[in-house]
Amino acid sequence: MKLSNLFIVLVLALVIFGCSSTSTSKGYVCPSGYIVDNPSQCNTAGVDNPAPGGTTADLRVAYAKHAVTKIAEAADTVYAQGSPAKFSIYVTIPDNAMNATVQGHSISIGVSNNGSPVDVSEQTVGEVRGCIKFSVPGTHRVTVEAIQVESKKIVQITDGEGCD
């Protein structure tokens, strides 16, 4: 059989029997943190569509936990690299976020879960300081930078809204 005929047979087999991936990938990760089969599903996977078996409030707490974890991991990375390491990350803040605290060795976001306050926090290797303000929910850019203050290494964390 000629090579061109083999190619045609292969294409027809894929069309008739469907194309299955042999990749080890389990899916696509949306900016919201959802894992879906196809990137086009990201626009339908928002906080109004909670994961099966969960509630919208649970999902919002999970968003806050994801944001805090992502910020803490970034802080640990720049702390390990030292000054002048600096980069920005994007985190999704749910609409029930009440406040954020960046101090000592902790980053936390306070959220309302069915009317009850919940503090979602992560510990960091190095000392952190700064502020994160969330005047509106959604995706926010957070800058994480290792700075030297006297002989002490500190991680400065800020968002685009700035600190008072």
N, C-alpha and C positions, 0 to 999 in steps of 0.2 A: 504494500500500500504506500502510495506517495505521501510525503510529509504534509503536503497541503490538504490531502484527503483526511489524514489523521487529525489534523487541526480542526477541520470542519466537524468530524465525528465527535471530537472532544467538546467543542462548543455546543453542539446539539445535545450531547449528554448532559451538560451543565444546565442548559435551558430546560430540557424535559424533566430532569430529576431534581433540579434546584441546586443551588450552590451552597455548600456548607463550609464553614471556616474551620481550618485545622489549627487556628491560632489558640494560644492559651489565654488570650484576653477574655475577661468575663463581661466586658461592656464598656460603655463610654461614661466618663464622669462629667456631669453638668457643673457649671459654675456654682449652682446651689448645693452641690455635694451629692446629689442623687446619682445612682448608677443606673443607666438605662441601656437598652439594646442598640439604640440609634440616636445620633445627636439631634435629630429632628424632634425627639420626644422631650427635650429639655424645656421647651416653652410650655409644656403641659405639666411639668413636675415642679410646682411651686408650693408655697405654704398652705394654699387652699386645698391641696390634694395630698393629704397625709399618707404616709406609708401604710400598707395594709396592717391592720391590728393596732395601729397607733392613733393618737389624736393629734389635732392641729397643735394643741398646747405642748404635747410631747415633742413634736417636730421642731417647734420654736426653741425649746430648751436644747434640743440636739444641735440646732444651728448655733446657738450661743456657745455650747461646749466645743463645737468644731472651730469657731472663731478664736476662742481662748487658747485652745490647743495649738492652732496654727501660729498665733502670735507668740506663744511661749517657745515653740520650736524655733521660730525665727530669732527670738532673743537669745536662746542658747547657742545658736549657730554663730551670730555675730560676736557674742561674748567669747566663744572659743577662738575666733579669728583675731579678735582684738581690734583696736583702733587702727585704721580708719574704716573698718568694715561697715557697710551700710547698704541696705536694700529695702525695697517696698514690697508689700504683699497686699493681696485683696481678700477681704473677708466679708461674709454676708451676715448682716445684723438683722435679727428678726424684729417685727414691730412691737414686741412686748419687752424689749430691752429698756431698762430704767436708768442704769448708770454703768460706768466702767471705772475700775480702780487699777492703777499701775503703781505699785510701791513695794519696797523691800525686795523680797524674792517671790512675789506673787502678782498674777494678773487675774482679774475677775470681772465678770459681767453679771449684774443683777437683772433678773428677768421676772416677770409676773407669770406664774403658772396657775391658771384657773383662779386668779385673784390672790394667790399666795405668793409672797416673794421667795425666789430661789436664787442663791448665789452660786454661780458656776465659776470655778477657779482652777488655775494650774500654777504649780510651783516652777521657778526657774533656777538654773544653776547660779547665774550671776545676779547681782543687784540690778533692779530695774527701776526706772522712774519716768515720769511723763504723764500724758493724759490722752484719753481717747474719748471724744464726744460723738454722740450719735443723735443729731438733731432730727434725722429722718432714717427710717429703716432702709435696708437694701445693701448694695455692695459699697464698701468703703476701702479706700487706700490707706494703709498704715505703714509708716516708715519706722524702721528698726535700725538703730545705729550704735556701734560701740564707741564710747568716748572715754577719755582719760581725765579724771578729776583729781588733781594732785597726784598721788601715787596709786589711786584706786581706779579700777576698771569698772565702768557702769554702762548699762544699756539704756539708751534714751528711746522711748517709744512715743510717737505722736501720729495724729491723723491730719488730714488736710484742714481741719477747722482750727487747729492751734490750741495752745494752753493759755489759761488766764494768768 
